[in-house]
Amino acid sequence: MNLKKRLFSFACSLFLASGVLSAQTVYEIDFSKASGKAESWFKSQGWEFKEDIGDMNPRFEGGRFVVEPKDDELGVIVRQLEGGDQLSGVQRLRIEWGVDQYPAGADWSGPKDKTRNTREPISLMVFFGEDKIDSGSTFVPNLPYFMSFFLGEKERPGQAYYGNYWQKGGRYFCIPCDGSTGKTLVTDVNLPELFKQEFGKAMPAISGLTIEIDVQKTEKSNGRHAKAFIQKIQLLK
């Protein structure tokens, strides 16, 4: 191998090594390694089933976590990270997931002061810090800053959406957002950059994660309100 080729090979190896280092995993949940009953498995990983998630036929199937709500309900699975367990230095969020059926009647469009049917077949909410931000209602609990990433059928990719509550401290993003069904999509986001863009400050440590399925007030078809899956969630440096 001549000198030019050796230098090129060396440069490529440095580039590949730096790429591996820059993508160091801070936290990962890989469903290809999951088995048994979903609730028991999540509990062993420090997550907790809440609301009506247990009624949504949560299961592991083909290396994926699958949810298939038959009724118009809300279900969440929560991972709280307190004190020294909070995650600092995270740069990227990466999710491998997809949708087989979107909830008919979900609608995120319109101004944020309009009540909308803000539903999703699956989403991942990332919470930051411990300060509780006003929810906008005395009947709805205050929450820390959060950004929620979901797969939608008709929403616009990259647009910051607002929910009906938590408009000061919460944002929702459909990334990617082409309405595809039956295939695996990849969401890849620079969290600190997006947080600074939306809230005008440096991103605090990650203090919680929530997988949410919300098909309330949507229409049923094929015997269900939606069907979606996740293969892997990664938080990367």
Order of alpha helices (4+ residues) and beta strands (2+ residues): alpha-beta-alpha-beta-beta-beta-beta-beta-beta-beta-beta-beta-beta-alpha-beta-beta
